[in-house]
Amino acid sequence: MPKFEPDFIYFEPKALDYEVGDRLYRMFKEQGKPIQVTPSHNRVTGIPGDTPAAAYRNAKNTLVVGIKKTMKLETSKPSADFSLPPSTGCPGHCHYCYLQTTMGKKPYVRVYVNIDEILDTARKYIDERAPEPTVFEAACSSDPIAVEYLTGNLKRMIEFFGESELGSLRFVTKYDGVDSLLDAKHNGKTRFRFSINSRYVIKNFEPGVASFDERIEAAGKIAKAGYPLGFILAPLMIYDGWQEGYAELIERLSHVLIPEAKKNLTFELIQHRFTATAKKVILERYPKTKLDMDEEKRKYKWGKYGRGKWVYQTDDATALDTHLRALIGEYFPEARIDYFT
């Protein structure tokens, strides 16, 4: 798929003191792209847009090059021990994305140039927890593959953890720009996960990211490169023909993965859900979406702090769970299903 090519570019002044920042600045200058200066990657103003949809679209097309200053790592349960983001935000336009609300008014893409300091922090956390192993998640608030061709940060991280005895890395992507990572010295310490879905869901609700076929092809490349592999099937949706759609997906994956990859394979199954706030924001940003957010077809699931979300009725959720488990059991009998939620 086409690379992320931002129309609006901002730099923190001190970002140029780092190799990645200096290289990106010179590259964008040579391309004739207009560059603006911002005092902080957390306070970017001046992104145009006279409607919520237009403002959001332009923000998604904005790149901010900055320095990650907060080195206190957030926990990242249940997928990992800590979050270790080399970037924040995603240029994709998945209608249902949870970043719709968690990113608030800052949906622009941020890359961090101080990758050595970020990895030094990871080393300290690993040392403090020794001899217990420590797992880091690189994609809690971003899709790092989307910007990897610009920064090279993810390859640095993969090779750092490849040399670590007690540390390991995992991340998830909807992009197919994986070629630069195929020769990385990962030593099996990075689990490479793809967020994948049926052809119908990807076509209707996931613009701006890799297609159904592109993601499957990329997964095949990663399997051949020897990475531990995983798939997040999310959000699982019920629509006319959903059983056949997910059967096609699992069957196609079985054809593209080499036998070795099938022995150490993980699946995470997540049904579609939405909050009242998310529904309002999604309809403002994607007013023509076909996303089914009819509360009468759902049940309310309470969460922390007295807030909750709308999920499928119990019978529908059970049908999704049962169908996917049967397909995975048929085509990937040695795979591990981490959870259905």
C-alpha positions in Angstrom: 0.0 0.0 0.0 1.2 3.6 -0.3 3.5 5.0 2.4 2.3 7.5 4.9 3.2 10.9 3.3 2.3 13.7 5.7 1.1 17.0 4.4 1.7 18.9 7.7 5.0 18.5 9.5 6.1 19.9 12.9 9.4 19.6 14.7 10.3 20.2 18.3 13.5 22.3 18.2 15.7 19.8 20.1 14.6 16.9 17.9 17.3 18.1 15.5 20.0 17.2 18.1 19.3 13.5 17.4 20.3 11.5 14.3 16.8 10.5 13.4 15.4 14.0 13.8 18.2 15.6 11.8 17.8 13.1 9.0 14.1 13.6 8.8 14.4 17.4 8.8 16.9 17.3 5.9 14.8 14.8 4.0 11.6 16.9 4.3 13.5 20.1 3.4 14.9 18.4 0.2 11.3 17.3 -0.6 10.2 21.0 -0.3 7.7 20.1 2.4 6.7 23.1 4.7 8.0 22.5 8.2 6.7 24.3 11.3 8.2 24.4 14.8 6.3 23.5 17.9 7.5 23.9 21.5 6.0 20.5 22.4 4.7 17.5 20.6 1.8 17.6 23.1 0.7 21.1 22.0 0.4 21.3 18.3 -1.8 24.1 16.9 -2.7 25.4 13.5 -3.9 22.2 11.9 -6.6 23.3 9.5 -10.2 22.0 9.2 -13.5 23.8 9.3 -15.6 20.6 10.3 -14.8 17.9 12.8 -14.4 15.4 9.9 -12.0 17.7 8.0 -10.0 18.6 11.1 -9.6 15.0 12.0 -8.6 14.0 8.5 -5.9 16.7 8.4 -4.6 15.8 11.9 -4.3 12.2 10.7 -2.1 13.6 7.9 0.2 15.5 10.3 3.5 14.3 11.5 5.1 15.7 14.7 8.8 14.9 15.3 9.6 15.1 18.9 11.4 13.8 22.0 9.8 11.4 24.5 10.3 13.0 27.8 8.3 10.9 30.2 10.3 7.8 30.9 8.0 6.3 33.5 6.6 3.4 31.6 2.8 2.6 31.8 1.7 -0.9 32.6 0.3 -2.8 29.6 -1.7 -5.7 31.0 -2.7 -8.2 29.9 -0.6 -8.3 26.7 2.7 -7.2 28.3 4.3 -5.8 31.5 5.0 -2.3 30.2 4.3 -0.1 27.2 7.3 1.1 25.3 6.1 3.3 22.4 8.5 4.6 19.7 5.6 6.6 18.3 2.1 7.7 19.1 -0.9 7.9 16.8 -1.7 6.2 13.5 -2.4 7.6 10.0 -5.1 4.9 9.4 -8.8 5.7 9.4 -10.4 2.6 11.0 -13.9 3.8 11.9 -14.1 1.9 15.2 -10.6 2.5 16.5 -10.3 3.0 20.3 -7.8 5.9 19.7 -10.9 7.9 18.5 -11.5 8.8 22.1 -8.2 8.0 23.9 -6.2 10.4 21.6 -8.7 13.2 22.3 -7.9 16.3 20.3 -4.4 15.1 19.5 -4.9 12.4 16.8 -1.8 13.5 14.9 1.1 11.1 14.4 4.1 11.6 16.7 7.5 9.9 16.3 10.2 10.0 19.0 13.8 10.6 17.9 15.5 9.7 21.2 15.3 6.0 20.7 18.5 5.3 22.6 17.1 6.9 25.7 13.9 4.9 25.3 15.9 1.7 25.1 18.1 2.7 28.1 14.8 3.0 30.1 13.8 -0.5 29.0 17.2 -1.8 30.1 16.7 -0.3 33.6 13.2 -1.8 34.0 14.6 -5.2 32.9 17.5 -5.0 35.4 15.1 -3.9 38.2 12.9 -7.0 37.6 15.6 -9.5 37.1 15.6 -12.5 37.3 11.9 -12.2 36.2 11.4 -11.8 32.4 9.9 -8.5 31.3 7.7 -8.1 28.2 7.2 -4.7 26.5 4.4 -3.6 24.1 5.4 -1.2 21.3 1.9 -0.5 19.9 -0.4 0.5 22.7 -1.1 3.9 21.2 0.3 3.6 17.7 1.0 1.5 14.7 4.8 1.6 14.6 5.0 0.0 11.1 3.3 3.0 9.6 6.2 5.2 10.3 9.1 2.7 10.4 10.3 3.7 6.9 10.9 7.2 8.3 12.6 6.4 11.6 14.0 2.9 11.7 13.1 2.9 15.4 11.3 -0.5 15.4 14.3 -2.3 13.9 16.5 -0.8 16.5 14.1 -2.1 19.2 13.9 -5.5 17.7 17.6 -5.9 17.6 18.0 -4.5 21.1 15.6 -7.1 22.5 17.3 -9.8 20.3 20.4 -9.3 22.5 18.4 -9.2 25.8 18.3 -12.3 28.0 15.3 -11.3 30.1 13.5 -8.7 27.9 11.2 -9.3 25.0 9.1 -7.2 22.7 5.7 -7.5 21.0 3.6 -5.2 18.8 0.7 -5.3 16.4 0.2 -3.7 13.0 -2.3 -3.3 10.2 0.4 -2.2 7.7 2.5 -4.3 5.3 5.7 -2.4 5.2 7.8 -5.1 6.8 10.6 -5.7 4.3 13.2 -3.7 6.3 12.6 -5.9 9.3 13.0 -9.3 7.6 16.8 -9.3 8.2 16.7 -8.0 11.7 18.5 -10.0 14.3 15.4 -10.8 16.4 16.6 -14.1 17.9 12.9 -15.0 18.5 12.5 -12.3 21.2 9.9 -10.2 19.3 6.4 -11.4 18.7 5.1 -9.8 15.5 1.3 -9.6 15.5 -1.0 -8.6 12.8 -4.4 -7.1 13.4 -6.5 -8.9 10.7 -10.2 -9.3 9.9 -12.6 -10.5 7.2 -12.5 -9.0 3.8 -15.9 -7.3 4.5 -14.7 -5.5 7.7 -11.4 -4.4 6.2 -13.1 -3.0 3.0 -15.8 -1.1 4.8 -14.2 0.1 8.1 -10.4 0.2 7.6 -9.4 2.8 5.1 -5.9 4.0 5.0 -4.2 0.7 6.1 -3.1 -2.4 4.3 -5.7 -4.5 2.5 -6.8 -8.0 3.3 -4.5 -9.6 0.8 -1.5 -7.3 1.6 -1.6 -8.1 5.3 -1.8 -11.9 4.6 1.2 -11.6 2.3 3.1 -9.6 4.9 2.3 -12.2 7.5 3.8 -14.9 5.3 7.0 -12.9 4.9 7.3 -12.4 8.7 6.7 -16.2 9.2 9.5 -17.0 6.8 11.8 -14.6 8.7 11.4 -16.7 11.8 9.6 -14.3 14.0 7.1 -15.7 16.6 3.8 -14.7 15.1 0.4 -13.7 16.4 -3.0 -12.5 15.0 -5.5 -10.2 16.7 -8.9 -10.8 15.1 -10.6 -7.5 16.0 -13.1 -6.2 16.0 -15.1 -9.4 15.3 -18.4 -8.4 13.7 -21.7 -10.0 12.9 -23.0 -9.1 9.4 -24.6 -11.0 6.6 -22.1 -13.7 5.6 -19.8 -13.3 8.6 -19.3 -17.0 9.1 -18.0 -17.4 5.5 -15.9 -14.3 5.8 -14.0 -15.5 8.8 -13.6 -19.0 7.3 -12.0 -17.4 4.3 -9.6 -15.5 6.5 -8.4 -18.4 8.6 -8.1 -20.7 5.5 -6.0 -18.1 3.7 -3.7 -17.6 6.7 -3.2 -21.4 6.8 -2.0 -21.4 3.2 0.5 -18.6 3.6 2.2 -19.6 6.8 5.1 -22.1 6.8 4.7 -25.2 9.1 7.2 -23.9 11.7 5.2 -20.7 12.2 2.1 -22.7 13.0 3.7 -24.3 16.0 4.2 -21.1 18.0 1.2 -19.1 16.9 -1.2 -17.0 19.1 -4.7 -15.6 18.5 -6.5 -12.8 20.4 -10.2 -12.6 19.7 -12.0 -9.3 20.4 -15.7 -8.6 19.6 -16.8 -5.2 18.4 -17.7 -2.8 21.2 -18.3 0.9 21.5 -19.0 3.5 24.2 -21.5 6.3 24.0 -18.7 8.8 23.7 -17.0 6.8 20.9 -20.3 6.5 19.0 -20.7 10.3 19.0 -17.2 11.0 17.9 -17.2 8.3 15.2 -20.4 9.7 13.6 -18.9 13.2 13.6 -15.7 12.0 11.9 -17.2 9.4 9.6 -20.8 10.5 9.1 -21.4 8.0 6.3 -20.0 5.0 8.1 -21.9 1.7 7.9 -20.7 0.7 11.4 -23.5 -1.0 13.3 -23.8 0.9 16.6 -27.5 0.1 17.4 -27.7 -0.2 21.2 -30.9 -2.2 21.0 -28.9 -5.1 19.4 -26.3 -5.0 22.2 -25.9 -5.4 25.9 -24.1 -3.0 28.3 -21.0 -4.3 29.9 -19.9 -2.3 32.9 -16.2 -1.5 33.3 -14.0 0.4 35.8 -15.1 3.6 37.4 -18.8 3.2 36.6 -18.3 3.4 32.9 -19.0 0.7 30.4 -19.4 -0.2 26.7 -21.9 -1.8 24.4 -21.0 -5.4 23.3 -22.8 -8.1 21.5 -25.7 -10.0 23.2 -24.5 -13.2 24.9 -25.8 -15.5 22.2 -24.2 -13.5 19.4 -20.8 -13.2 21.3 -21.0 -17.0 22.0 -21.6 -17.6 18.2 -18.5 -15.6 17.3 -16.4 -17.2 19.9 -17.5 -20.8 19.0 -17.1 -20.2 15.3 -13.6 -18.7 15.5 -12.3 -21.3 17.9 -13.6 -24.1 15.6 -11.8 -22.6 12.6 -8.6 -22.0 14.4 -8.7 -25.6 15.9 -9.2 -27.0 12.4 -6.5 -25.1 10.6 -4.1 -24.3 13.4 -4.4 -27.2 16.0 -1.1 -26.2 17.7 -2.0 -22.5 18.1 -2.8 -20.8 21.4 -5.9 -18.7 21.8 -5.0 -16.2 24.5 -8.6 -14.9 25.1 -12.0 -13.9 23.7 -13.4 -10.7 25.0 
